[in-house]
Amino acid sequence: MNPNFLRVASVGLIFCALAACRTTTPNLDAHFGESVSLLQAQQILDPSAGNRLAGPEGMDGKAAKGGYDQYQKSFRAPEPRPSTFVIGVGR
């Protein structure tokens, strides 16, 4: 074999071995998790909501309970559905 070829090949192998030891993602590792934190912060509608003592605007308790009870009642006794074969002609 050519001694010059062996010398060049060994230097190439040394450079390849040294390149394998270097980290490939230093920039990505430094910013790992920032996108998730940013998305979570953007999904919060009112970040200072816990600092106020007043409750949220909306229905009062009796109206909300009545609506919820009607919702639950609709599942206990659902309305009968008409037959799908009835066309409704001649009524």
Buried (B, 14 or more C-beta within 10 A) or exposed (E): EEEEEEEEEEEEEEEEEEEEEEEEEEEEEEEEEEEEEEEEEEEEEEEEEEEEEEEEEEEEEEEEEEEEEEEEEEEEEEEEEEEEEEEEEEE
